[in-house]
Amino acid sequence: MLSDRPYMRDEYQREKTSVVVWLICAIIAAFILEIVFFSPRFAWGSDVFQQLAVTIPGLRAARLWVLLTHSFLHDPRNLLHVIGTVIGLFFFGRAVLPVLGPKRFLGFYAAALCVSSLTWALVNWRHGGTLYGAMAAVNALFVFFACLHPNEEINLLLFFLLPVRLKPKTLVFVWAGLELLGFFFYEILGAVSPFDFAPSAHLGGMAFGWFYFRFLYNAKWRQYLPRRRTEFEPPDWVKKLPASAPPPTYHVNLTHRDTLRAEVDRILDKINSRGFGALTPEEKRTLDEARDLLSRH
């Protein structure tokens, strides 16, 4: 019957909403609130924006929460920015989430935001400015995905018309090259980029994604750490136990064919379960003698 199927029962555990979907919903909800309340009609909207975005005065005032809250802010006049962020978070986040798990994924996402924000602040400490958006964390996910699947081809539509097939590692190098051009020719000079993005924050996120994969995800460096030897002193009652008696020795009547066959079967079963090294010298001798007897017949 239909009620006998597990997904029709009340106690059936349905799949939970992933953290990627929750992050996307939070970004979209915050973008809608920005459109409604951060407009010129609300004078306090810009003040709230400055309290949540990363600014040099805010960091000097120890407003450290902005390292995370700025990721939910996007320019209401730049719809492509938030669309690109959501699409990248959906595709790369969905691919990375099963690898890291929900908790490690959130830790990775938060750490990428903090590292990218501090990188931007270090570069723009004199010039000032405002940092907002989650694209740096998406770049970290993108690099981590490229490290996991460097040669897996990705099909893209260039300008939504021309189909392009690229490998993730190639796409990472191209994207990093564009970010470096924006960094050297605009941001480091204190000029405003025509694309209204922060290359230093994006490069910081990409560097964190590579660092996490290279040194934290694989964790190969742990094998070089010195291991402590645990010293264990057995209690006195263990020391006083009598030594275990040696295994009893027995001899098989090799002249009786049925007895010999049964003993050989037992020894072969022991080899199959425990290996040849577990045989006693007597059992090895029995196998050799049985082989010689069988070869004569």
C-alpha positions, 0 to 999 in steps of 0.5 A: 500500500501507499502508506507502507512506503517509507517516504509516506510515513510521518517518522520518515526523515526528510532531507534538510535544507543545505547551508548553501541554500540558506546562505543564498536565501540570506543574500537575496533577502538582504539584497531585497532589504537594501532595495527597500530601506537603503534608498534615499528615502531612508536617511538611516539606510546609509548609516546601517550600510556603513555599520555592516560593510568593511571600512578602514574607520570601522576596523580602527574602531574594532567593529570586527563583525563587519568581516562577516556581515559585509558578505550579505551586502551588495549594491542595489544598482548592480544587479549582475554582481549579486546574480554572479555571486548567487550563481557561483555560490550555488554551483561551487558551494554545492560541489564543495559541501559534500566534501567538507560537510556542513560545519567545515563548509561554514568554517571555510566560508567564514575564514575566507571572508575574514582573510579576504577582508583583511587582505583588502584592508591591508592594501587600502589602509591609506586609500580607504574605501568600502568593501562589501559582497561575498564574491571573495568567498565564492572565489575561495570555493572556486579555487578549492573546487579547481584543486579537487577537480583540476581537469574536469571540463566545465561548459560555459556560455560566453556572453550567454551565446558562445559555448566554451569548454574549459578546465577548472585549472585553466579558468583559475589562471585566467580569472587570477590574471584578470584580478591581478590586472585590476589590482596593479592598474587600479586598486594599488594606485588608489583608482576606482575600477570601472567594474566596481570590484575589489581585486585584493579581496578576490585574490585573498579569497583565492589564495585562502582556497588554495592554502586550505586545500594544500595545507589543511584539507589534505593535512599531509604535514601531520605525518611529520609531527613527532609522536609521543610515546605513551609509557604504560606501567602494568599493574602488579597483578599483571606481572604476577600472572604465570606465563602462558603455556606453549601451544600443545604439540601433536603428531598426525598419522601421515600413513592414514589418507583420510587423517592426512587430508583432514589435517591438510584442509585444516592447515589450508583454512588457517592459511586462508584466514591468518596467513602463512606466517601463522603456521607452526613449524610442525604444521609446515612440516606436515604440509611438506610431508603431505606434498611429498606423499601426494606426489608419489601417488 
